Amino acid sequence: MNLYKAIFTFIVVCGLAWSVQTAAYADENAGQEEMAQALQTFYAGQWNDSIKQFEEILAKDPKNTLALAYILDAYYRKKDVDGIVSQIETETAAAGENGESLSKLGMAYFLRGKLVPNVLDEALTEFKSAVENDPEIAMAYSGMGLVYFQKRMMPRAKGFFVRALRLNPHDIMAMDRLGNILLVDEKKPAEAKDIYQRIVEELPAYPDGQYFMGSALYDMGQYEEAIPYLKRSAELDPNGYTQGFDALTLCGDIYLKEGRFEEALAIYETAKKVRPESTYVDYKMKLAREKKTAPATKVNDH
């Protein structure tokens, strides 16, 4: 009887564990779909609608630094930075000073600090206060990382992004900037690629993740492997609000390097529609046209 009881208990426990895992997986998928929809709205240039969608996501998941960053970016593109900063200041006063509210306030000041650099120190003050109130608040560490990243103090920025990810391994903003430091400043594309692979798997609709994944592969000399990620980034960000334009030009550079001049011209023409004023694209289109008539060789244009 005891044996049967033990077997029954084991089955029940396994069933409960499976139910919990299934529910968590469903929540994760739902969150990913909501982020994908909000990102699509943002990259269509529908700022007000995207703000509403990201706010709904943030209400369900206050740890979502990326959702808050997109809310702030949308206000920036609406030219209403003062409006959102005032709103968050009021919300912080009403909610009381806690780790979450102070982190949001710090992020708001960080946005303003991109326009008025001395405000970055105010952002840092709020993030430090947030950590004093709640040492486990990952968003505050991400925020401090962003401030030091903006100040180009990369070792300190890197340390804070690492701390943020220890507390919240799903903080895509922290992953993104940490990967950027590894890729651009430390010249470690293989390590950066591992981080961007995580981002692409966790949020495939995030165009910057796709772009930097392609960029890391490019720096590793894996040109063919880079192309699908770069094309996907450009598809997700067709207006070039963040990395879509750079994705097009880097893809064109690969085609040019490999002597695929017709493909290079076609993608540079697409890039030119996104940013007609780009002299870089003008130069590369001229180079591709010149090379088109030359013997078929791979091009080293750097």
TAFEN-V706075 format. One record per backbone hydrogen bond with DSSP energy under -1.0 kcal/mol. CO is the residue of the C=O (numbers start at 1). NH is the residue of the N-H. If there is no record, write none. Layout:
co;nh
CO;NH
CO;NH
This chain:
co;nh
1;5
2;6
3;7
4;8
5;9
6;10
7;11
8;12
9;13
10;14
11;15
12;16
13;17
14;18
15;19
16;20
17;21
18;22
19;23
20;24
21;25
22;26
23;27
24;28
25;29
26;30
27;31
28;32
29;33
30;34
31;35
32;36
33;37
34;38
35;39
36;40
37;41
38;42
39;43
41;46
42;45
45;47
46;50
47;51
48;52
49;53
50;54
51;55
52;56
53;57
54;58
55;59
56;60
57;61
61;64
63;65
64;68
65;69
66;70
67;71
68;72
69;73
70;74
71;75
72;76
73;77
74;78
75;80
76;79
80;84
81;85
82;86
83;87
84;88
85;89
86;90
87;91
88;92
89;93
90;94
91;95
92;96
96;98
98;102
99;103
100;104
101;105
102;106
103;107
104;108
105;109
106;110
107;111
108;112
109;113
111;114
112;115
112;116
116;119
117;120
119;123
120;124
121;125
122;126
123;127
124;128
125;129
126;130
127;131
128;132
129;133
130;134
134;137
136;138
137;141
138;142
139;143
140;144
141;145
142;146
143;147
144;148
145;149
146;150
147;151
148;153
149;152
153;157
154;158
155;159
156;160
157;161
158;162
159;163
160;164
161;165
162;166
163;167
164;168
168;171
170;172
171;175
172;176
173;177
174;178
175;179
176;180
177;181
178;182
179;183
180;184
181;186
182;188
188;192
189;193
190;194
191;195
192;196
193;197
194;198
195;199
196;200
197;201
198;202
199;203
203;206
206;210
207;211
208;212
209;213
210;214
211;215
212;216
213;217
214;218
215;219
216;220
217;222
218;221
221;223
222;226
223;227
226;230
227;231
228;232
229;233
230;234
231;235
232;236
233;237
237;240
243;247
244;248
245;249
246;250
247;251
248;252
249;253
250;254
251;255
252;256
253;257
254;258
255;260
256;259
257;299
259;261
260;264
261;265
262;266
263;267
264;268
265;269
266;270
267;271
268;272
269;273
270;274
271;275
275;278
278;282
279;283
280;284
281;285
282;286
283;287
284;288
285;289
286;290
287;291
288;292
295;297
